[in-house]
Amino acid sequence: MPVTYTITTSTGFPIESPPGSPISGDLVPSNLLPGIYGGVPISFNLKFSSDEAESISNIVANSSLTSIGLNFQIASTTTDTVIISGTLTNIFGETFRFLMRDSTEKLLPVNNSEDWVAIIKWSPPNIYVKEINYTFTYTVNVSESVSYISTTSFAQEVFYGFQQSLTSFKTLVNQGEI
């Protein structure tokens, strides 16, 4: 019993998604979600469906979504749709050289909690496209007495957004004391 996946609502996707990527309302071919830019807020609903099942329920996302800045929740009106939203942060491993309060220097990511006073250097990443994966486990309810558990993975290309990074860098610089 094949389960199909549809993007029902989306924001934050670039106008020109990679060829073959779905747009809102389209089935997701080959489990490839539309490309996105890192550092740009996104939100999309992913609907699971099957013509041969009564319903799909108990959808659970892999736990790594929160570690990259995304949130996952079940839509409030149905059990077969998930909402993924957030802003992918530091997925490309950008680093900054900071001057610390004690006059030492440290190489740290942008989202650090260290006590720094100035940024000395910004090191953009050496890769500009990265694939992330989402994995969902869910129950396919064929009938009242028959169900099975299935797992599906989706891939999504994330593109490095220089302009978003530059804006974040400027914001970070303004937080320094020097």
Residue, then its C-alpha position, 0 to 999 in steps of 0.5 A: m500500500p503506497v503512501t503518498y506525500t503532498i506539500t499543502t502549504s509552504t513559505g520561505f521556499p525560493i521562487e526557483s526550486p531545483p528542477g523536479s521539486p514539488i510546489s505547494g499542492d503537488l505530490v512529493p516525487s522521489n521523496l525530494l523536498p524543494g530546496i531552501y536557503g539556510g538562514v531563511p525562515i521556512s514553514f511547510n505542511l507535509k500531508f501523508s495519505s494512502d488510497e488504500a488506508e482509512s487513515i495515517s496517524n502517530i507521525v513522529a519525526n526524527s529528533s535531529l530536526t531541533s538540532i538544526g533549528l526546525n520545529f515539528q508538530i502535528a497539524s491541529t485539524t488532522t492526524d495525517t499532516v505535519i508542520i515543519s517550521g523554523t530557520l536552519t542555523n549554522i548548518f554550513g559550519e561558518t566560524f568566527r574568530f572572537l576576541m574574548r574579554d580576557s584578550t584571548e582569541k577563540l574560533l567559535p560558531v555564530n550561535n555561541s554563549e561565550d563572553w566575547v567583546a569583538i569579532i576579528k574574522w569571519s570564515p565563510p563555509n567551503i561548501y555551498v549546498k548541503e543535503i539534510n534528511y527528514t525521517f518520519t515513522y507513522t502508523v498506516n491504519v488499513s482498517e479498524s483491526v489492521s495497521y502497520i508501522s512504516t518509516t519514510s525519509f525525505a531529502q532536501e537541499v539547503f543552499y548557502g545564502f551569502q546575503q543572509s549570512l552577511t546580514s547575520f554577521k553585521t548583526l553579530v558585529n553590532q553586539g560586540e563592545i569594540 
